[in-house]
Amino acid sequence: MKRGLHQRWAAAVGALALVACAEQTPPLYHWDEYQPQVYRYFKGDGSSEQEQIGKLEASAQRALAKGEALPPGFHAHLGLLYLKAGNSDSAREAFLAEQTEFPESMAYMDFLLKNFKN
């Protein structure tokens, strides 16, 4: 009876080890600098728009090099930074990129683009 219990215990531990070693699903998006930058922006840590833009652009380049997708809101936030830095052409491109990659953002991006023209 003990032997059967030990065999079942060993099989359960072996199965658990296999599950633990299974390949992890890669993240859906390349988050990298995005979340910390948004946090710093809303916290108002004193970083200039140009500094924040530089970090996000570098993050986008790393994502592109790895073939990973940027997360929702990335382009919209970058567009906001471009707008605050006075680069309206890049802001418009970023808002359009957000709209293209995430069609569910279309109403909000249309609102921003419409008000952007005014």
RALINVEN-V417415 format. One record per pair of residues at least 24 apart in sequence whose C-alpha atoms are under 10 Angstrom apart, sorted by the first residue. I is the first residue (numbers start at 1). J is the second residue. D is the distance in whole Angstrom. If there is no record, write none. Layout:
i: [I | I]
j: [J | J]
d: [D | D]
This chain:
i: [27 | 27 | 28 | 28 | 28 | 28 | 29 | 29 | 29 | 29 | 29 | 29 | 30 | 30 | 30 | 30 | 30 | 30 | 30 | 30 | 30 | 30 | 30 | 31 | 31 | 31 | 31 | 31 | 31 | 31 | 31 | 31 | 32 | 32 | 32 | 32 | 32 | 32 | 32 | 32 | 33 | 33 | 33 | 33 | 33 | 34 | 34 | 34 | 34 | 34 | 34 | 34 | 34 | 34 | 35 | 35 | 37 | 38 | 38 | 38 | 38 | 41 | 41 | 48 | 48 | 48 | 49 | 49 | 49 | 49 | 49 | 49 | 49 | 49 | 50 | 50 | 50 | 50 | 51 | 52 | 52 | 52 | 53 | 53 | 53 | 53 | 53 | 53 | 53 | 54 | 56 | 69 | 70 | 70 | 71 | 71 | 71 | 72 | 72 | 72 | 72 | 72 | 72 | 73 | 73 | 73 | 73 | 73 | 74 | 75 | 75 | 75 | 76 | 76 | 76 | 76 | 80 | 83 | 88 | 88 | 91 | 92 | 92]
j: [68 | 69 | 68 | 69 | 70 | 71 | 63 | 68 | 69 | 70 | 71 | 72 | 59 | 60 | 62 | 63 | 64 | 66 | 67 | 68 | 69 | 70 | 71 | 59 | 60 | 63 | 68 | 69 | 70 | 71 | 72 | 74 | 56 | 58 | 59 | 60 | 62 | 63 | 70 | 71 | 57 | 58 | 59 | 60 | 74 | 59 | 60 | 70 | 71 | 73 | 74 | 75 | 77 | 78 | 71 | 74 | 77 | 73 | 74 | 77 | 78 | 77 | 81 | 81 | 84 | 85 | 78 | 80 | 81 | 82 | 83 | 84 | 85 | 86 | 81 | 82 | 84 | 85 | 81 | 78 | 81 | 82 | 77 | 78 | 79 | 80 | 81 | 82 | 85 | 78 | 81 | 101 | 98 | 101 | 98 | 101 | 102 | 98 | 99 | 101 | 102 | 104 | 105 | 98 | 99 | 101 | 102 | 105 | 98 | 99 | 101 | 102 | 105 | 108 | 109 | 112 | 112 | 116 | 116 | 117 | 116 | 116 | 117]
d: [9 | 10 | 8 | 7 | 9 | 8 | 9 | 6 | 5 | 5 | 5 | 9 | 8 | 8 | 9 | 6 | 9 | 9 | 9 | 6 | 6 | 5 | 6 | 8 | 9 | 9 | 10 | 9 | 7 | 6 | 10 | 9 | 9 | 10 | 6 | 9 | 9 | 8 | 9 | 10 | 10 | 9 | 6 | 9 | 10 | 8 | 9 | 9 | 8 | 9 | 7 | 10 | 9 | 9 | 10 | 9 | 9 | 10 | 9 | 8 | 10 | 10 | 9 | 9 | 10 | 9 | 9 | 9 | 6 | 7 | 9 | 7 | 6 | 10 | 8 | 8 | 9 | 7 | 10 | 9 | 8 | 10 | 9 | 7 | 9 | 10 | 7 | 7 | 9 | 10 | 10 | 9 | 10 | 9 | 10 | 9 | 9 | 7 | 10 | 8 | 7 | 10 | 9 | 7 | 10 | 10 | 9 | 9 | 7 | 9 | 9 | 10 | 9 | 10 | 8 | 10 | 10 | 9 | 9 | 10 | 9 | 8 | 10]
